[in-house]
Amino acid sequence: MEFEHHDILSIIAIFAVFGLLYGLWYRRAKRLATNYKLPFRRFWIKLPIRLAIVSLLSLAWASPYTEKPLKAESKTKTLKDVYFLVDISASMNCQDLAPSRLERSKFEIIQHLEGLQNCRLGLIPFSSQAFVFCPLTEDKQAFNAYLQNLDQSQTTASGSNLSAALQLVLSKFETNKQSTQVAILISDGEDFGKDTKKLARRLRKENILLITVATGSKAGGPIPLADGKVKTIQGKNIISKSETTYLKKITELANGRYFELSPEQNDLSKMVNAIKSEQGTATLKSSKLHSQRRYFFPYLLLAAVLLICLDILLPVRLFKI
């Protein structure tokens, strides 16, 4: 038998209050008997009953119970590990895809999260450098929170280096070769990296599915700066265009899947279907042991009530007149 409440001090306090009240009652009754010169007797007759009442009420408050274990439930599910490689370089501020390439990409990912069932999601932002912003997790709400907080302030580096992102995701996937591994590259295709094509071939060799999402338009647009101006070279606006041809080549080398997110085309639903079509191999087993409790405080309360009735109905004369 176990107790739900283990506060011994509370039980001691209950008995202390009972003893104090009983002592005060005894003192008053004794004084009356002395004043009127009456014999004082049978003081202890009801004490055992009242002690039993207090004990039963204290035990009821402690809520004793017995616990019967039931059969454990085991669940097995197959997972896929998915890293989003999100370009946060300055060109992703371009507004040819409203409100900007980066903000639109974040919005579309969030809108399609529910379609990614049985997936562990991670987030790797990159510009000239890449870093893990959210490690792999099954908690979509946590991933959502990280994604919403993602912006250019997460890095002070300039330019875009796709090879840094691919190198990092390869290193992360090396620790778990048993899972189905998917890398989703979301970028406008600007790339100052040197080993991107080599790393794309390595993704293919490692059986890591590369999904590329080209953001922006082929016509492109100027790159807004924080002060409201646009990026220029020798007084001329720099026009950032979606490098679809380059991204298609990278995807082809990795034997991956290519999609676009542009003012004319939104392939995010197709992207989700492509991930669904991949057969998961990482198996996560979980077991939960259920138990059934039987509480005894109703019986203790009933016994206490019966003793209280007995105490009231049992006549005991303390004074003999």
SULDACOR-V743420 format. One record per backbone hydrogen bond with DSSP energy under -1.0 kcal/mol. CO is the residue of the C=O (numbers start at 1). NH is the residue of the N-H. If there is no record, write none. Layout:
CO;NH / CO;NH
This chain:
2;65 / 6;8 / 7;11 / 8;12 / 9;13 / 10;14 / 11;15 / 12;16 / 13;17 / 14;18 / 15;19 / 16;20 / 17;21 / 18;22 / 19;23 / 20;24 / 21;25 / 22;26 / 23;27 / 24;28 / 25;29 / 26;30 / 27;31 / 28;32 / 29;33 / 30;34 / 31;35 / 32;36 / 33;38 / 46;50 / 47;51 / 48;52 / 49;53 / 50;54 / 51;55 / 52;56 / 53;57 / 54;58 / 55;59 / 56;60 / 57;61 / 58;62 / 62;5 / 63;4 / 64;296 / 65;2 / 66;294 / 68;292 / 73;288 / 75;286 / 77;284 / 79;282 / 80;120 / 81;182 / 82;122 / 83;184 / 84;124 / 85;186 / 86;126 / 89;92 / 90;93 / 91;94 / 92;102 / 94;101 / 100;104 / 101;105 / 102;106 / 103;107 / 104;108 / 105;109 / 106;110 / 107;111 / 108;112 / 110;113 / 113;116 / 115;117 / 118;80 / 120;82 / 121;137 / 122;84 / 123;133 / 123;134 / 124;86 / 125;131 / 126;88 / 127;161 / 129;127 / 134;123 / 137;121 / 138;140 / 139;143 / 140;144 / 141;145 / 142;146 / 143;147 / 144;148 / 145;149 / 147;150 / 151;154 / 152;155 / 160;192 / 161;165 / 162;166 / 163;167 / 164;168 / 165;169 / 166;170 / 167;171 / 168;172 / 169;173 / 170;174 / 173;176 / 180;81 / 181;209 / 182;83 / 183;211 / 184;85 / 185;213 / 186;87 / 187;215 / 188;243 / 195;199 / 196;200 / 197;201 / 198;202 / 199;203 / 200;204 / 201;205 / 202;206 / 203;208 / 204;207 / 209;183 / 210;257 / 211;185 / 212;259 / 213;187 / 214;261 / 217;242 / 221;240 / 223;231 / 225;228 / 229;225 / 231;238 / 233;236 / 236;233 / 240;221 / 242;244 / 243;247 / 244;248 / 245;249 / 246;250 / 247;251 / 248;252 / 249;253 / 250;254 / 251;256 / 252;255 / 257;212 / 259;214 / 260;267 / 261;216 / 265;262 / 267;271 / 268;272 / 269;273 / 270;274 / 271;275 / 272;276 / 273;277 / 275;278 / 282;79 / 284;77 / 286;75 / 288;73 / 290;70 / 292;68 / 294;66 / 296;300 / 297;301 / 298;302 / 299;303 / 300;304 / 301;305 / 302;306 / 303;307 / 304;308 / 305;309 / 306;310 / 307;311 / 308;312 / 309;313 / 310;314 / 318;41
